[in-house]
Protein backbone atom coordinates (compact mmCIF):
# COMPACT_ATOMS: atom_id res chain seq x y z
CA UNK A 1 0.00 0.00 0.00
CA UNK A 2 0.96 3.67 -0.31
CA UNK A 3 2.17 3.81 3.30
CA UNK A 4 4.98 1.40 2.51
CA UNK A 5 5.79 2.85 -0.90
CA UNK A 6 6.27 6.28 0.67
CA UNK A 7 8.27 4.86 3.60
CA UNK A 8 10.24 7.66 5.24
CA UNK A 9 10.21 9.90 2.20
CA UNK A 10 7.92 12.39 3.91
CA UNK A 11 10.81 12.79 6.33
CA UNK A 12 13.36 13.63 3.67
CA UNK A 13 12.09 17.23 3.66
CA UNK A 14 14.71 19.26 5.49
CA UNK A 15 17.43 16.67 4.91
CA UNK A 16 19.71 17.70 2.08
CA UNK A 17 22.48 15.14 2.14
CA UNK A 18 25.06 17.67 1.04
CA UNK A 19 23.68 20.89 2.49
CA UNK A 20 22.79 19.48 5.91
CA UNK A 21 26.31 18.26 6.59
CA UNK A 22 28.78 20.35 8.55
CA UNK A 23 32.52 20.52 7.92
CA UNK A 24 34.53 17.62 9.29
CA UNK A 25 35.84 19.66 12.22
CA UNK A 26 32.23 20.41 13.22
CA UNK A 27 31.17 16.78 13.55
CA UNK A 28 30.58 15.63 17.12
CA UNK A 29 31.84 12.09 17.48
CA UNK A 30 30.37 10.53 20.63
CA UNK A 31 32.69 10.34 23.63
CA UNK A 32 31.26 7.22 25.23
CA UNK A 33 33.24 7.59 28.46
CA UNK A 34 31.93 11.12 28.97
CA UNK A 35 28.40 10.07 28.02
CA UNK A 36 28.43 7.20 30.49
CA UNK A 37 29.66 9.45 33.31
CA UNK A 38 27.01 12.10 32.64
CA UNK A 39 24.03 9.77 32.44
CA UNK A 40 25.00 7.76 35.54
CA UNK A 41 25.35 10.84 37.77
CA UNK A 42 22.15 11.01 39.82
CA UNK A 43 22.81 14.68 40.55
CA UNK A 44 23.16 15.53 36.87
CA UNK A 45 20.45 17.11 34.76
CA UNK A 46 21.26 14.34 32.30
CA UNK A 47 20.67 11.38 34.62
CA UNK A 48 19.46 8.72 32.17
CA UNK A 49 16.28 7.51 33.92
CA UNK A 50 14.95 11.08 34.00
CA UNK A 51 15.88 11.81 30.39
CA UNK A 52 14.37 8.52 29.27
CA UNK A 53 11.16 9.20 31.16
CA UNK A 54 10.81 12.47 29.26
CA UNK A 55 11.54 10.74 25.96
CA UNK A 56 8.94 8.04 26.55
CA UNK A 57 6.40 10.68 27.55
CA UNK A 58 6.86 12.41 24.19
CA UNK A 59 8.59 15.53 25.46
CA UNK A 60 9.31 17.56 22.31
CA UNK A 61 11.40 20.09 24.26
CA UNK A 62 14.31 17.64 24.57
CA UNK A 63 17.37 19.29 23.04
CA UNK A 64 19.83 17.78 20.58
CA UNK A 65 22.39 17.47 23.38
CA UNK A 66 19.85 15.50 25.40
CA UNK A 67 19.05 13.33 22.37
CA UNK A 68 22.74 12.53 21.93
CA UNK A 69 22.91 11.42 25.56
CA UNK A 70 19.69 9.42 25.20
CA UNK A 71 20.67 7.70 21.97
CA UNK A 72 24.32 6.87 22.67
CA UNK A 73 23.64 6.46 26.40
CA UNK A 74 21.30 3.60 25.60
CA UNK A 75 24.44 1.48 25.14
CA UNK A 76 24.85 1.51 28.92
CA UNK A 77 21.30 0.50 29.84
CA UNK A 78 20.43 -3.00 31.04
CA UNK A 79 17.78 -3.43 28.35
CA UNK A 80 20.13 -2.56 25.47
CA UNK A 81 20.81 -5.43 23.09
CA UNK A 82 23.41 -5.34 20.34
CA UNK A 83 21.64 -8.14 18.51
CA UNK A 84 19.08 -7.08 15.93
CA UNK A 85 15.93 -8.72 17.23
CA UNK A 86 13.58 -6.87 14.89
CA UNK A 87 11.19 -9.37 13.42
CA UNK A 88 8.33 -9.03 11.00
CA UNK A 89 5.07 -9.05 12.94
CA UNK A 90 2.30 -10.88 11.14
CA UNK A 91 -0.25 -8.56 12.74
CA UNK A 92 1.53 -5.43 11.47
CA UNK A 93 2.12 -6.92 8.03
CA UNK A 94 -1.56 -7.83 7.77
CA UNK A 95 -2.54 -4.22 8.43
CA UNK A 96 -0.06 -2.81 5.92
CA UNK A 97 -1.19 -5.19 3.20
CA UNK A 98 -4.83 -4.11 3.48
CA UNK A 99 -6.18 -1.74 0.87
CA UNK A 100 -8.20 0.20 3.46
CA UNK A 101 -7.25 -0.64 7.07
CA UNK A 102 -9.91 0.04 9.69
CA UNK A 103 -9.44 2.14 12.81
CA UNK A 104 -9.10 -1.07 14.80
CA UNK A 105 -6.35 -2.21 12.43
CA UNK A 106 -4.37 0.96 13.09
CA UNK A 107 -4.83 0.59 16.85
CA UNK A 108 -3.57 -2.99 16.56
CA UNK A 109 -0.48 -1.78 14.69
CA UNK A 110 0.18 0.88 17.32
CA UNK A 111 -0.14 -1.64 20.16
CA UNK A 112 2.26 -4.13 18.52
CA UNK A 113 4.81 -1.48 17.54
CA UNK A 114 4.81 0.13 20.99
CA UNK A 115 5.55 -3.28 22.49
CA UNK A 116 8.56 -3.58 20.20
CA UNK A 117 9.72 -0.07 21.12
CA UNK A 118 9.83 -1.14 24.76
CA UNK A 119 12.91 -3.15 23.72
CA UNK A 120 14.31 -0.87 21.01
CA UNK A 121 13.04 2.67 21.71
CA UNK A 122 15.12 4.42 19.03
CA UNK A 123 14.20 2.31 16.01
CA UNK A 124 13.10 4.85 13.43
CA UNK A 125 11.21 2.42 11.20
CA UNK A 126 8.90 1.43 14.03
CA UNK A 127 8.46 5.00 15.20
CA UNK A 128 7.54 5.85 11.61
CA UNK A 129 4.85 3.17 11.46
CA UNK A 130 3.26 4.51 14.64
CA UNK A 131 3.44 8.02 13.16
CA UNK A 132 1.61 6.79 10.05
CA UNK A 133 -1.04 5.03 12.15
CA UNK A 134 -1.82 8.13 14.18
CA UNK A 135 -1.99 10.21 11.01
CA UNK A 136 -4.48 7.72 9.56
CA UNK A 137 -6.50 8.05 12.79
CA UNK A 138 -6.46 11.86 12.37
CA UNK A 139 -4.58 12.26 15.67
CA UNK A 140 -2.02 14.71 14.34
CA UNK A 141 -0.93 15.92 17.78
CA UNK A 142 0.28 12.45 18.78
CA UNK A 143 1.62 11.77 15.27
CA UNK A 144 3.77 14.90 15.48
CA UNK A 145 5.37 13.62 18.69
CA UNK A 146 6.62 10.54 16.84
CA UNK A 147 7.68 12.65 13.87
CA UNK A 148 9.76 14.80 16.24
CA UNK A 149 11.44 11.70 17.67
CA UNK A 150 12.40 10.36 14.25
CA UNK A 151 13.83 13.67 13.07
CA UNK A 152 15.87 14.17 16.23
CA UNK A 153 17.25 10.64 16.24
CA UNK A 154 18.25 11.04 12.59
CA UNK A 155 19.86 14.42 13.28
CA UNK A 156 21.68 12.94 16.27
CA UNK A 157 23.28 10.31 14.04
CA UNK A 158 23.99 12.87 11.30
CA UNK A 159 25.72 15.15 13.80
CA UNK A 160 28.53 12.59 14.08
CA UNK A 161 29.62 12.61 10.43
CA UNK A 162 28.50 12.53 6.82
CA UNK A 163 29.09 8.84 6.19
CA UNK A 164 31.24 9.48 3.13
CA UNK A 165 34.47 8.04 4.55
CA UNK A 166 35.69 5.95 7.45
CA UNK A 167 36.99 9.12 9.11
CA UNK A 168 33.56 10.74 8.94
CA UNK A 169 31.40 7.68 9.47
CA UNK A 170 27.97 7.91 11.10
CA UNK A 171 27.86 6.46 14.63
CA UNK A 172 24.93 4.11 15.28
CA UNK A 173 23.84 1.87 18.15
CA UNK A 174 22.13 -0.67 15.90
CA UNK A 175 22.73 -2.08 12.43
CA UNK A 176 19.01 -1.57 11.74
CA UNK A 177 19.52 2.17 12.13
CA UNK A 178 21.98 2.17 9.25
CA UNK A 179 19.26 1.11 6.83
CA UNK A 180 16.71 3.44 8.44
CA UNK A 181 19.01 6.42 7.92
CA UNK A 182 19.71 5.41 4.33
CA UNK A 183 15.96 5.51 3.69
CA UNK A 184 15.54 8.86 5.44
CA UNK A 185 18.26 10.35 3.25
CA UNK A 186 16.38 9.17 0.19
CA UNK A 187 18.90 6.52 -0.88
CA UNK A 188 18.41 2.85 -1.71
CA UNK A 189 21.02 0.25 -0.80
CA UNK A 190 22.36 -2.34 -3.21
CA UNK A 191 22.64 -5.17 -0.70
CA UNK A 192 26.45 -4.88 -0.70
CA UNK A 193 27.81 -4.68 2.83
CA UNK A 194 31.24 -5.18 4.37
CA UNK A 195 33.11 -4.49 7.60
CA UNK A 196 36.30 -2.48 7.14
CA UNK A 197 39.54 -2.99 9.08
CA UNK A 198 38.70 0.06 11.22
CA UNK A 199 35.37 -1.51 12.24
CA UNK A 200 33.15 0.54 9.97
CA UNK A 201 30.15 -1.00 8.27
CA UNK A 202 30.12 0.01 4.59
CA UNK A 203 26.82 -0.22 2.72
CA UNK A 204 26.67 0.21 -1.05
CA UNK A 205 24.05 2.53 -2.55
CA UNK A 206 22.17 2.46 -5.80
CA UNK A 207 22.90 5.22 -8.32
CA UNK A 208 21.81 8.59 -6.96
CA UNK A 209 21.94 12.32 -7.79
CA UNK A 210 24.74 12.89 -5.25
CA UNK A 211 26.93 10.21 -6.87
CA UNK A 212 27.57 8.66 -3.46
CA UNK A 213 28.53 5.02 -3.97
CA UNK A 214 28.15 3.98 -0.34
CA UNK A 215 27.99 5.11 3.27
CA UNK A 216 30.18 4.24 6.28
CA UNK A 217 28.82 3.58 9.76
CA UNK A 218 31.10 3.37 12.79
CA UNK A 219 30.25 0.18 14.68
CA UNK A 220 33.26 -0.14 16.99
CA UNK A 221 31.05 0.19 20.05
CA UNK A 222 28.85 -2.61 18.77
CA UNK A 223 31.90 -4.85 18.37
CA UNK A 224 32.92 -4.09 21.96
CA UNK A 225 29.48 -5.26 23.06
CA UNK A 226 29.71 -8.40 20.91
CA UNK A 227 33.08 -9.16 22.51
CA UNK A 228 31.65 -8.71 25.98
CA UNK A 229 28.68 -10.98 25.40
CA UNK A 230 30.09 -13.73 23.23
CA UNK A 231 32.29 -16.47 24.69
CA UNK A 232 35.91 -16.72 23.59
C-alpha positions in Angstrom: 0.0 0.0 0.0 1.0 3.7 -0.3 2.2 3.8 3.3 5.0 1.4 2.5 5.8 2.9 -0.9 6.3 6.3 0.7 8.3 4.9 3.6 10.2 7.7 5.2 10.2 9.9 2.2 7.9 12.4 3.9 10.8 12.8 6.3 13.4 13.6 3.7 12.1 17.2 3.7 14.7 19.3 5.5 17.4 16.7 4.9 19.7 17.7 2.1 22.5 15.1 2.1 25.1 17.7 1.0 23.7 20.9 2.5 22.8 19.5 5.9 26.3 18.3 6.6 28.8 20.3 8.5 32.5 20.5 7.9 34.5 17.6 9.3 35.8 19.7 12.2 32.2 20.4 13.2 31.2 16.8 13.6 30.6 15.6 17.1 31.8 12.1 17.5 30.4 10.5 20.6 32.7 10.3 23.6 31.3 7.2 25.2 33.2 7.6 28.5 31.9 11.1 29.0 28.4 10.1 28.0 28.4 7.2 30.5 29.7 9.5 33.3 27.0 12.1 32.6 24.0 9.8 32.4 25.0 7.8 35.5 25.4 10.8 37.8 22.1 11.0 39.8 22.8 14.7 40.6 23.2 15.5 36.9 20.5 17.1 34.8 21.3 14.3 32.3 20.7 11.4 34.6 19.5 8.7 32.2 16.3 7.5 33.9 15.0 11.1 34.0 15.9 11.8 30.4 14.4 8.5 29.3 11.2 9.2 31.2 10.8 12.5 29.3 11.5 10.7 26.0 8.9 8.0 26.6 6.4 10.7 27.6 6.9 12.4 24.2 8.6 15.5 25.5 9.3 17.6 22.3 11.4 20.1 24.3 14.3 17.6 24.6 17.4 19.3 23.0 19.8 17.8 20.6 22.4 17.5 23.4 19.9 15.5 25.4 19.1 13.3 22.4 22.7 12.5 21.9 22.9 11.4 25.6 19.7 9.4 25.2 20.7 7.7 22.0 24.3 6.9 22.7 23.6 6.5 26.4 21.3 3.6 25.6 24.4 1.5 25.1 24.9 1.5 28.9 21.3 0.5 29.8 20.4 -3.0 31.0 17.8 -3.4 28.3 20.1 -2.6 25.5 20.8 -5.4 23.1 23.4 -5.3 20.3 21.6 -8.1 18.5 19.1 -7.1 15.9 15.9 -8.7 17.2 13.6 -6.9 14.9 11.2 -9.4 13.4 8.3 -9.0 11.0 5.1 -9.1 12.9 2.3 -10.9 11.1 -0.3 -8.6 12.7 1.5 -5.4 11.5 2.1 -6.9 8.0 -1.6 -7.8 7.8 -2.5 -4.2 8.4 -0.1 -2.8 5.9 -1.2 -5.2 3.2 -4.8 -4.1 3.5 -6.2 -1.7 0.9 -8.2 0.2 3.5 -7.3 -0.6 7.1 -9.9 0.0 9.7 -9.4 2.1 12.8 -9.1 -1.1 14.8 -6.3 -2.2 12.4 -4.4 1.0 13.1 -4.8 0.6 16.8 -3.6 -3.0 16.6 -0.5 -1.8 14.7 0.2 0.9 17.3 -0.1 -1.6 20.2 2.3 -4.1 18.5 4.8 -1.5 17.5 4.8 0.1 21.0 5.5 -3.3 22.5 8.6 -3.6 20.2 9.7 -0.1 21.1 9.8 -1.1 24.8 12.9 -3.2 23.7 14.3 -0.9 21.0 13.0 2.7 21.7 15.1 4.4 19.0 14.2 2.3 16.0 13.1 4.8 13.4 11.2 2.4 11.2 8.9 1.4 14.0 8.5 5.0 15.2 7.5 5.9 11.6 4.9 3.2 11.5 3.3 4.5 14.6 3.4 8.0 13.2 1.6 6.8 10.0 -1.0 5.0 12.1 -1.8 8.1 14.2 -2.0 10.2 11.0 -4.5 7.7 9.6 -6.5 8.0 12.8 -6.5 11.9 12.4 -4.6 12.3 15.7 -2.0 14.7 14.3 -0.9 15.9 17.8 0.3 12.4 18.8 1.6 11.8 15.3 3.8 14.9 15.5 5.4 13.6 18.7 6.6 10.5 16.8 7.7 12.7 13.9 9.8 14.8 16.2 11.4 11.7 17.7 12.4 10.4 14.3 13.8 13.7 13.1 15.9 14.2 16.2 17.2 10.6 16.2 18.3 11.0 12.6 19.9 14.4 13.3 21.7 12.9 16.3 23.3 10.3 14.0 24.0 12.9 11.3 25.7 15.2 13.8 28.5 12.6 14.1 29.6 12.6 10.4 28.5 12.5 6.8 29.1 8.8 6.2 31.2 9.5 3.1 34.5 8.0 4.5 35.7 5.9 7.4 37.0 9.1 9.1 33.6 10.7 8.9 31.4 7.7 9.5 28.0 7.9 11.1 27.9 6.5 14.6 24.9 4.1 15.3 23.8 1.9 18.1 22.1 -0.7 15.9 22.7 -2.1 12.4 19.0 -1.6 11.7 19.5 2.2 12.1 22.0 2.2 9.3 19.3 1.1 6.8 16.7 3.4 8.4 19.0 6.4 7.9 19.7 5.4 4.3 16.0 5.5 3.7 15.5 8.9 5.4 18.3 10.3 3.3 16.4 9.2 0.2 18.9 6.5 -0.9 18.4 2.9 -1.7 21.0 0.3 -0.8 22.4 -2.3 -3.2 22.6 -5.2 -0.7 26.4 -4.9 -0.7 27.8 -4.7 2.8 31.2 -5.2 4.4 33.1 -4.5 7.6 36.3 -2.5 7.1 39.5 -3.0 9.1 38.7 0.1 11.2 35.4 -1.5 12.2 33.1 0.5 10.0 30.2 -1.0 8.3 30.1 0.0 4.6 26.8 -0.2 2.7 26.7 0.2 -1.0 24.1 2.5 -2.5 22.2 2.5 -5.8 22.9 5.2 -8.3 21.8 8.6 -7.0 21.9 12.3 -7.8 24.7 12.9 -5.3 26.9 10.2 -6.9 27.6 8.7 -3.5 28.5 5.0 -4.0 28.1 4.0 -0.3 28.0 5.1 3.3 30.2 4.2 6.3 28.8 3.6 9.8 31.1 3.4 12.8 30.2 0.2 14.7 33.3 -0.1 17.0 31.0 0.2 20.1 28.9 -2.6 18.8 31.9 -4.8 18.4 32.9 -4.1 22.0 29.5 -5.3 23.1 29.7 -8.4 20.9 33.1 -9.2 22.5 31.6 -8.7 26.0 28.7 -11.0 25.4 30.1 -13.7 23.2 32.3 -16.5 24.7 35.9 -16.7 23.6 
